[in-house]
Amino acid sequence: MYVEMMLINERVIVKMEDRIKKRGNQLIVYVPKELDHHFAEQITPQVDKELDKGLIKQLVFDFSETGFMDSSGIGMIMGRKRILSYSKGTVAAIHVNDRVLKIMQLSGIYKHIEISQEPVWNYRVR
């Protein structure tokens, strides 16, 4: 699967697989400019495939490129939180800008996941 990104009036094709990286027992999802229904629908099966292996203890969403998130994005994150809760895993959102943070606060998602406007690479899984 591919995600299309616009970069200086050029179309850049980014493989969906390039948006997911494993780092030890962490799975990092690099969220694009918009976390909407389209992206959530494409990324969910790949994230779930990794979570089903049972080796991931922390799922990290990197919002450094993201300026918008809709209810599909919130639902996708909360669904992965539910899956990880069975194995006592955690979900974190890093590099969250003020706009996305406001959406997370209004939706109540901040009560269920860790949110940082800074990177949390040194975070230790409990």
C-alpha positions, 0 to 999 in steps of 0.5 A: 500500500502507498500513501501519497504526499505532496512536496513542493508541487511534486507527488512523492509516493511513500510506501505504507510499510515505511510508516511503521518501524520496530525498535525492540519491543516498540512499534513506531507509526509515523503519522502523515500530514492528516490522520483521517479515515483513509490513513487509518484504514490503510495502517490498521491491518499492518499495525494489528499484524505486528501487535498480534505477534505479541512482542510489542509492549509499546505503540508510539505514534509520531505526530511530527508531520501531522496537522489534522486528526479526525474521529477515525484517527481517534478510533484507530488509536483507541482500538490499538490501545484496547488490543495492547491493554490485554498484554499490559502494553502502552500507547504513546503519542509524541511530537504532538502539536498544539492543534492535534493536542487540542483534538486529543483533549476534546476527545478525551483520548489523553486519559488513555494514552501518554501524550508528549509534545517532545520525543520520548525515546528514552521512555521505559515500558513499565 
